[in-house]
Structures are given as C-alpha cells and as structure tokens.
Amino acid sequence: VQLQASGGGLVQPGGSLRLSCAASGFTFSNYVMGWFRQTPGEERVFVSAIRWSGGSTYYADYADSVKGRFTISRDNAKNTVYLQMNSLKPEDTAVYYCARKYYSGNYYRATDYDLWGQGTLVTVSS
C-alpha cells in the first residue's frame, strides 16, 4: 500500500509543472485524494483535494491561494492523481505531498489523511 509522488523540479516564475501521484495496493477509487505542501520549519498545508469520481474538487482558500492557478484531477483507471500547477510563483516553492482519506469533508485537515506519499520538491526560482 503506497503513494508515489513525482514531477517536481526547478521551474522559473510563471512556469508550469504537473505533479503525479501513483497509488498501489488499495482500491484507489474508494478514496478522496489530496495534495499538501510543506516548507522548512512549517506545518504541512492543504493545497487541493478531489473526491472519488473526480466530480468535486477543493482548493485552498488562504491568502495568495492556488485557486485559479492549480488544477487537481484524477484517473481512476490509472490509479493516479495529478496536480497541474500554472503561473508558478516563488512562494509556491515547497515539498508537495499526496495523501488519501476515506471520508469526505475536512479536506484541509492533514490528520484526516491516513496514507502519504514521500513528497516531491518544487522549486520556483529564476
């Protein structure tokens, strides 16, 4: 049972990246999937989540939010969730983690997720 995140790297401000998170060992379509990010010395922060069929998506609504720039999607046939990140800013620099949760609701709360990927580093810099 694992999640494997990939797709991070170095990108210039204004650029784009697509993160992927491949799931294995469990029934992927039964779980809500989320993306969080973390910078050194800070707590893991919610970025986005997507419900089982992909029909409902949620984005962080804090200051300098990702909403409108990031898009979450999933392919249940490939057991993979994606995070398309556009118009990247230096403040988006972080390690990005994917995670799963069984129940809907409380998408912002990291403690509700019971399985985490290893993280992939995104660096936005010129």
Backbone hydrogen bonds in HBPLUS format (Angstrom, degrees):
<---DONOR---> <-ACCEPTOR-->    atom                        ^
c    i                          cat <-CA-CA->   ^        H-A-AA   ^      H-
h    n   atom  resd res      DA  || num        DHA   H-A  angle D-A-AA Bond
n    s   type  num  typ     dist DA aas  dist angle  dist       angle   num
A0002-GLN N   A0024-SER O   2.97 MM  22  5.50 160.3  2.01 148.7 150.9     1
A0024-SER N   A0002-GLN O   3.01 MM  22  5.50 146.6  2.12 160.4 161.7     2
A0004-GLN N   A0022-ALA O   2.88 MM  18  5.11 154.8  1.95 142.1 150.6     3
A0022-ALA N   A0004-GLN O   2.93 MM  18  5.11 157.6  1.98 140.5 136.2     4
A0006-SER N   A0020-SER O   2.84 MM  14  5.30 149.5  1.93 153.3 155.2     5
A0020-SER N   A0006-SER O   2.91 MM  14  5.30 164.7  1.94 143.3 147.3     6
A0009-GLY N   A0121-LEU O   2.90 MM 112  6.15 109.8  2.41 135.9 154.6     7
A0123-THR N   A0009-GLY O   2.89 MM 114  6.02 173.9  1.90 153.0 152.6     8
A0011-VAL N   A0123-THR O   2.85 MM 112  6.26 157.6  1.90 165.8 172.6     9
A0125-SER N   A0011-VAL O   2.91 MM 114  6.27 146.3  2.03 150.5 159.3    10
A0015-GLY N   A0012-GLN O   2.92 MM   3  5.47 151.9  2.00 144.2 146.3    11
A0014-GLY N   A0088-LEU O   2.70 MM  74  4.84 166.5  1.72 143.3 148.2    12
A0088-LEU N   A0015-GLY O   3.08 MM  73  5.47 174.7  2.08 153.1 153.3    13
A0017-LEU N   A0085-MET O   2.94 MM  68  5.25 150.0  2.03 143.6 153.1    14
A0085-MET N   A0017-LEU O   2.76 MM  68  5.25 171.4  1.77 178.7 178.1    15
A0019-LEU N   A0083-LEU O   2.89 MM  64  4.99 164.6  1.92 142.5 140.9    16
A0083-LEU N   A0019-LEU O   2.93 MM  64  4.99 149.4  2.02 136.5 138.6    17
A0021-CYS N   A0081-VAL O   2.84 MM  60  5.22 129.5  2.09 153.8 165.3    18
A0081-VAL N   A0021-CYS O   3.02 MM  60  5.22 155.5  2.09 139.6 145.5    19
A0023-ALA N   A0079-ASN O   2.81 MM  56  5.38 169.6  1.82 170.8 172.3    20
A0030-ASN N   A0027-THR O   3.04 MM   3  5.74 163.2  2.07 122.2 127.6    21
A0031-TYR N   A0028-PHE O   3.11 MM   3  5.77 170.5  2.12 125.5 127.5    22
A0032-VAL N   A0101-LYS O   2.86 MM  69  5.23 149.6  1.95 171.1 170.8    23
A0101-LYS N   A0032-VAL O   2.91 MM  69  5.23 150.2  2.00 148.6 152.3    24
A0033-MET N   A0050-ILE O   3.06 MM  17  5.47 161.1  2.09 158.4 159.7    25
A0050-ILE N   A0033-MET O   2.82 MM  17  5.47 150.2  1.90 157.3 166.8    26
A0034-GLY N   A0099-ALA O   2.88 MM  65  5.22 163.9  1.90 148.3 150.7    27
A0099-ALA N   A0034-GLY O   2.93 MM  65  5.22 142.5  2.08 144.9 147.1    28
A0035-TRP N   A0048-SER O   2.72 MM  13  5.23 156.9  1.77 157.8 158.9    29
A0047-VAL N   A0035-TRP O   2.82 MM  12  5.38 147.5  1.92 157.4 149.2    30
A0048-SER N   A0035-TRP O   3.19 MM  13  5.23 158.6  2.24 135.9 139.4    31
A0036-PHE N   A0097-TYR O   2.81 MM  61  5.14 159.1  1.86 151.1 157.9    32
A0097-TYR N   A0036-PHE O   2.79 MM  61  5.14 162.4  1.82 140.4 146.6    33
A0037-ARG N   A0045-VAL O   2.82 MM   8  5.30 150.4  1.91 144.2 153.8    34
A0045-VAL N   A0037-ARG O   2.77 MM   8  5.30 170.9  1.78 154.6 157.4    35
A0038-GLN N   A0095-VAL O   2.86 MM  57  5.28 144.6  1.99 142.2 153.9    36
A0095-VAL N   A0038-GLN O   2.91 MM  57  5.28 173.4  1.92 151.7 151.1    37
A0042-GLU N   A0039-THR O   2.99 MM   3  5.51 157.7  2.04 143.3 143.0    38
A0060-ALA N   A0047-VAL O   2.90 MM  13  5.04 150.0  1.99 143.8 137.9    39
A0049-ALA N   A0058-TYR O   2.91 MM   9  5.09 149.1  2.01 135.9 140.4    40
A0058-TYR N   A0049-ALA O   2.86 MM   9  5.09 151.6  1.94 151.5 151.7    41
A0051-ARG N   A0056-SER O   3.00 MM   5  5.54 165.5  2.02 159.5 163.8    42
A0054-GLY N   A0051-ARG O   2.99 MM   3  5.26 140.2  2.15 108.6 121.0    43
A0069-ARG N   A0066-VAL O   2.87 MM   3  5.41 159.1  1.91 137.9 142.9    44
A0070-PHE N   A0066-VAL O   2.96 MM   4  5.59 153.3  2.03 159.6 160.3    45
A0086-ASN N   A0069-ARG O   3.02 MM  17  5.16 156.7  2.07 134.4 141.3    46
A0071-THR N   A0084-GLN O   2.81 MM  13  5.03 148.8  1.90 142.1 151.9    47
A0084-GLN N   A0071-THR O   2.81 MM  13  5.03 164.2  1.83 157.3 153.2    48
A0073-SER N   A0082-TYR O   3.22 MM   9  5.23 156.1  2.28 130.1 132.8    49
A0082-TYR N   A0073-SER O   2.78 MM   9  5.23 170.3  1.78 149.6 151.8    50
A0075-ASP N   A0080-THR O   2.83 MM   5  5.43 163.9  1.86 165.7 169.9    51
A0078-LYS N   A0075-ASP O   3.04 MM   3  5.40 137.8  2.22 106.0 117.3    52
A0079-ASN N   A0075-ASP O   2.93 MM   4  6.01 107.8  2.46 139.0 157.8    53
A0080-THR N   A0075-ASP O   3.23 MM   5  5.43 168.7  2.25 139.9 142.5    54
A0092-ASP N   A0089-LYS O   2.85 MM   3  5.38 163.6  1.88 119.7 125.2    55
A0093-THR N   A0090-PRO O   3.06 MM   3  5.63 164.2  2.09 116.7 120.9    56
A0094-ALA N   A0122-VAL O   3.00 MM  28  5.52 145.1  2.12 145.3 156.3    57
A0122-VAL N   A0094-ALA O   2.85 MM  28  5.52 173.5  1.86 163.3 165.6    58
A0096-TYR N   A0120-THR O   2.83 MM  24  5.24 176.2  1.83 144.2 143.3    59
A0120-THR N   A0096-TYR O   2.84 MM  24  5.24 144.3  1.97 136.7 148.1    60
A0117-GLY N   A0098-CYS O   2.89 MM  19  5.37 160.2  1.92 154.5 153.3    61
A0100-ARG N   A0115-LEU O   3.05 MM  15  5.55 146.1  2.16 148.1 156.4    62
A0114-ASP N   A0100-ARG O   3.02 MM  14  6.23 135.2  2.22 154.0 167.2    63
A0109-ARG N   A0106-ASN O   3.15 MM   3  5.60 157.3  2.20 113.8 120.2    64
A0112-ASP N   A0109-ARG O   3.06 MM   3  5.70 161.7  2.10 117.6 123.4    65
A0113-TYR N   A0110-ALA O   3.09 MM   3  5.65 166.2  2.11 118.1 122.5    66
